[in-house]
Amino acid sequence: MTALGQFQGDRARTPEEEKFVKELASGIAGWSLTHPQLDSFRVFAGIKPLVVILDVPRVEVPRGMCTLQIAYWHDGPNGRTLEGEWGDSHLLDNHVYDGDGLTIIGLEEAPDTYGHFAADWLDRQLKRPVERLDWLRGGQVKESTWRLADSGKLIARNGRLLRLPSKPPDRVFRVR
């Protein structure tokens, strides 16, 4: 794709998806060096829509447990559609129609325009402030959560996975 590398995973299935992926890669290649490079992204074309996933950097959880996910339908049931969400190891199950996600439905623009929209949204998400909240026991971290500092959205957890601790965290610090 560029000198910076290429996406990992599947290839686009159609010329329209290829145009989307090419513009997305072009937008990512223009990011600052502190952002992930192209080979940090994975493409999944085994399902419809085409999905591009990035493990969010500087969130210390197992791979796939804190991701940014982009889904592109060129000819979906509602026309061209683009969704972006903060996710985990499950594909496209956390989309909400609020300020933390991306939703564009039925806009009759070229696939490369959608690729541009996706790159811009990912760039904005990676610039958002993230906080880590730790619960300690015996001076050791027993549980952690990461949240977006500007919205409070929980983006990752480490420790108990079924519920949040009932007491306030012992420490909170900014990851970025």
C-alpha positions in Angstrom: 0.0 0.0 0.0 2.7 2.5 1.0 6.3 2.5 2.2 4.9 2.3 5.8 3.6 -1.2 5.2 0.2 -2.6 4.4 -2.9 -3.8 6.2 -2.8 -7.3 7.6 -5.6 -9.9 6.9 -7.9 -10.2 4.0 -8.0 -8.3 0.7 -11.0 -6.2 -0.4 -13.5 -8.3 -2.4 -14.8 -5.6 -4.8 -13.4 -2.6 -6.7 -15.5 -0.4 -4.4 -14.1 -1.9 -1.2 -10.6 -1.6 -2.8 -11.1 2.1 -3.3 -12.4 2.5 0.3 -9.3 0.6 1.7 -6.9 2.5 -0.5 -8.2 5.9 0.7 -8.3 4.7 4.4 -4.6 3.6 4.0 -3.7 6.9 2.4 -5.3 8.8 5.3 -3.5 6.6 7.9 -0.2 7.0 6.1 -0.4 10.8 6.7 -0.7 10.4 10.5 2.0 11.5 12.9 4.6 8.9 13.8 3.0 8.5 17.3 0.0 6.8 15.7 0.0 3.2 14.6 1.3 2.2 11.2 -0.6 0.4 8.5 0.6 -3.1 9.5 -1.1 -2.6 12.9 -4.6 -2.8 11.2 -6.4 -6.0 10.3 -8.9 -6.4 7.5 -11.8 -8.9 7.7 -13.6 -9.6 4.4 -15.1 -13.0 5.4 -18.3 -11.3 6.5 -20.4 -8.5 5.1 -19.5 -5.6 5.8 -15.8 -5.2 5.2 -14.3 -4.7 8.7 -11.0 -3.0 9.6 -9.7 -3.4 13.2 -7.0 -1.7 15.2 -5.9 -2.8 18.7 -5.7 0.5 20.6 -2.2 1.4 21.6 -1.2 2.0 25.2 -4.1 0.1 26.7 -2.5 -2.9 28.4 -5.0 -5.7 27.8 -4.7 -8.9 25.8 -4.8 -8.4 22.0 -8.3 -7.8 20.7 -9.8 -6.6 24.0 -9.7 -2.9 23.2 -10.1 -2.1 19.5 -11.3 0.5 17.1 -13.5 -1.1 14.5 -14.6 0.3 11.1 -17.4 -1.4 9.1 -18.0 -0.4 5.4 -21.0 -1.6 3.4 -21.0 -0.4 -0.2 -24.4 -1.9 -1.0 -25.9 -2.7 2.3 -29.7 -2.8 3.1 -29.7 1.0 3.7 -27.3 1.9 0.9 -23.7 2.8 1.6 -23.0 2.7 5.2 -20.0 3.4 7.5 -19.9 2.6 11.2 -17.0 3.1 13.6 -17.0 1.9 17.2 -14.8 1.2 20.3 -14.9 -2.6 20.6 -13.4 -5.7 22.0 -12.8 -9.2 20.6 -16.4 -9.4 19.3 -16.9 -7.8 15.9 -19.4 -4.9 15.6 -21.3 -5.6 18.8 -20.8 -2.3 20.6 -22.1 0.3 18.2 -24.1 3.1 19.8 -25.5 6.1 18.1 -23.7 8.7 20.2 -20.6 11.0 20.1 -18.2 8.1 20.7 -19.2 6.2 17.5 -19.3 6.9 13.8 -22.5 6.4 11.8 -23.0 7.4 8.1 -26.0 5.8 6.3 -27.2 6.3 2.8 -24.9 9.1 1.8 -24.3 8.8 -2.0 -20.6 9.5 -2.0 -17.7 7.6 -3.6 -16.1 4.7 -1.7 -12.9 6.7 -1.3 -14.8 9.5 0.4 -16.0 6.9 3.0 -12.3 5.8 3.4 -11.4 9.4 4.1 -14.2 9.7 6.7 -13.0 6.5 8.4 -9.4 7.6 8.5 -10.4 11.0 10.0 -12.6 9.3 12.7 -9.9 6.9 13.7 -7.4 9.8 13.9 -9.7 11.7 16.2 -10.3 8.6 18.4 -6.6 8.0 18.8 -6.1 11.6 20.0 -8.7 11.4 22.7 -7.5 11.4 26.3 -7.6 8.0 28.0 -7.6 7.3 31.8 -6.7 4.2 33.6 -8.4 3.4 36.9 -6.8 0.9 39.2 -8.1 -1.0 42.2 -5.3 -2.3 44.5 -5.1 -5.1 47.0 -1.9 -5.4 49.1 -0.2 -2.7 47.0 -0.8 -4.7 43.8 -3.1 -3.9 40.9 -6.0 -6.4 41.0 -8.4 -4.7 38.5 -8.1 -2.0 36.0 -10.4 -0.2 33.6 -9.7 2.3 30.9 -12.1 5.0 29.9 -12.2 8.0 27.6 -11.6 11.0 29.8 -13.8 13.3 27.8 -16.9 11.2 27.7 -16.4 8.6 30.5 -17.0 5.7 28.0 -15.5 2.5 29.4 -13.2 1.1 26.6 -11.4 -1.8 28.3 -11.2 -3.9 31.5 -8.6 -6.2 33.1 -9.5 -8.3 36.1 -13.1 -9.2 36.9 -15.1 -9.1 33.7 -18.6 -9.4 34.9 -19.0 -6.2 36.9 -17.2 -3.1 38.0 -15.8 -2.9 41.5 -18.2 -1.4 43.9 -15.7 1.0 45.5 -14.0 4.0 43.9 -10.6 3.3 42.3 -7.4 3.6 44.4 -5.7 5.5 41.7 -6.6 7.2 38.4 -4.0 8.3 35.9 -3.9 9.6 32.3 -2.5 7.1 29.8 -2.5 9.7 27.0 
